[in-house]
Amino acid sequence: MDAKEQVLEVIRKSAEPLSAGQVAELSGLDRKAVDKAMKSLKDEERIVSPKRCYWEAKK
């Protein structure tokens, strides 16, 4: 599983929006890898931000 899919899985499993730091902690990935994956997911519109710096999977 690549970093992008790991990040998306962690975000989907969470009951509330997560920050990039929380995603990195929960997934065990490096923060830079998480930032890169989240940017890609955001560009693909697979995650959305309900409040600044927090992300959730698009419904």
C-alpha positions as CSV (number, residue, x, y, z in Angstrom):
1,M,0.0,0.0,0.0
2,D,1.5,3.4,-0.9
3,A,1.5,6.4,1.3
4,K,-1.5,8.1,-0.3
5,E,-3.7,5.0,0.3
6,Q,-2.4,4.7,3.9
7,V,-3.2,8.4,4.6
8,L,-6.7,8.0,3.1
9,E,-7.4,4.9,5.1
10,V,-6.4,6.6,8.4
11,I,-8.6,9.6,7.5
12,R,-11.6,7.4,6.6
13,K,-11.3,5.4,9.9
14,S,-11.3,8.5,12.1
15,A,-14.6,9.7,13.5
16,E,-13.5,13.3,13.4
17,P,-11.3,15.5,11.1
18,L,-7.5,15.1,11.5
19,S,-4.5,17.3,11.2
20,A,-1.5,16.2,9.1
21,G,0.5,15.7,12.3
22,Q,-2.2,13.4,13.7
23,V,-2.3,11.4,10.4
24,A,1.5,11.0,10.5
25,E,1.3,9.8,14.1
26,L,-1.5,7.3,13.5
27,S,-0.1,6.0,10.2
28,G,3.5,5.8,11.3
29,L,4.6,7.6,8.1
30,D,7.1,10.5,7.9
31,R,5.4,13.9,8.1
32,K,6.8,14.9,4.7
33,A,5.3,11.8,3.1
34,V,2.0,12.6,4.7
35,D,2.1,16.2,3.5
36,K,2.8,15.0,-0.1
37,A,0.1,12.4,0.0
38,M,-2.5,14.8,1.4
39,K,-1.6,17.4,-1.3
40,S,-2.2,14.8,-3.9
41,L,-5.5,13.6,-2.3
42,K,-6.7,17.3,-2.0
43,D,-5.9,17.9,-5.7
44,E,-7.9,14.7,-6.6
45,E,-10.7,16.0,-4.3
46,R,-10.7,12.8,-2.2
47,I,-10.3,14.8,1.0
48,V,-11.9,18.0,2.2
49,S,-11.2,20.5,5.0
50,P,-14.2,21.2,7.2
51,K,-12.0,23.6,9.2
52,R,-8.6,25.1,8.7
53,C,-5.7,22.5,8.9
54,Y,-8.0,19.5,9.5
55,W,-9.1,17.0,6.9
56,E,-11.7,14.4,6.4
57,A,-12.6,12.0,3.5
58,K,-15.0,13.4,1.0
59,K,-18.4,11.9,1.3
